[in-house]
Amino acid sequence: SIAAHLKDHASQIYIGCALSPSHFSDSQYQSIAAAEFNSLTPENEMKWDAVEASQGSVNYAQADQLVQFGKQNGMKIRGHTLVWHSQVPGWVSGLSGDTLHQTMISHITDEVTHFKGSIYAWDVVNEMFNEDGTYRQSLWYNNFQTNFVGDAFKAAAAADPGAKLYINDYNIEGINAKSTGLYNLVKELKGQGVPIHGVGFQAHLSTGQVPSDLAANLQRFTALGLDVAITELDIKQNGQSQEAQAQAYASVVNACTSTSGCVGVTIWGFNDQYSWINDNPCPWDSNYQAKPAVAAIEGALK
Ligand code: G3I
């Protein structure tokens, strides 16, 4: 029989992963990514410091390579990310006021226009909340309070009216102060007519600590008329068995498939060797051997 792959079971939602062309010289990396997933997110290559390290010298070559890989392999592409406090080039950090505002709008317009028609969804604004639900004191918030958010979404919508526009964050998987702060903001934005279409739940999690109210939390956001997605899933082993880790993966995928309006799950790197974090958080190990998590995800997708 022909071996089945994750994407063969992903009829209701997409199953994606973060990729980087820095690993493309590794042919197993490319072949597994293409075989298993029907969506990709560039891990770093669309971030502002990657595309415009010095003012005016824009370089989309690495990101273009990923878009081409995605198209060749029938994958959706999630754009990540336009407005974030981190990985902002040094020349931007020194700006303020109207100049900063104009620079933010130009950046969004240029990048979204470059990829117009190729991107399924953009993470327009990333990680703007503190753990207690207040706003992070970022370059953006300190200059514009929350006004930058609506402005950013409007600029992205004008540049590519076909892309779904998301706000994205971590530690918002359960119902807590941070996710409630985000809930209140997106409700307000929707009420103001801001073109926001989805909320991304990063889901950098640990085995034994997947919030039991994940599905309930997703559903309070879909009740606002928004799509939701799991955007950066990884689950640290946390001293537990690979079987326990597999169950944790299944529970996250199940929360999505059981929520009408949850459109997909993206894993933040599929093999441990290239993960941004230690503690064996991925479904495949450092030698590309599938752990029990792969079959568990497959079962949850069915
Ligand atoms: O590309 C340079 C390389 O030229 C240089 O020699 C090297 C030396 O440190 O650094 C390289 O850049 C690194 C980059 O990854 C590419 O490998 C950065 O230092 C490093 O900070 C960066 O880390 C990324 C991190 O975001 C930055 O905040 C991770 O790969 C990436 O997985 C991680 O992804 C984030 C999401 O975007 C947002 N949510 C959280 C998630 C995990 O932190």
Residues whose N, C-alpha, C, O or C-beta is under 5 A from the ligand:
A	BS01	G3I	E43 N44 S86 W276
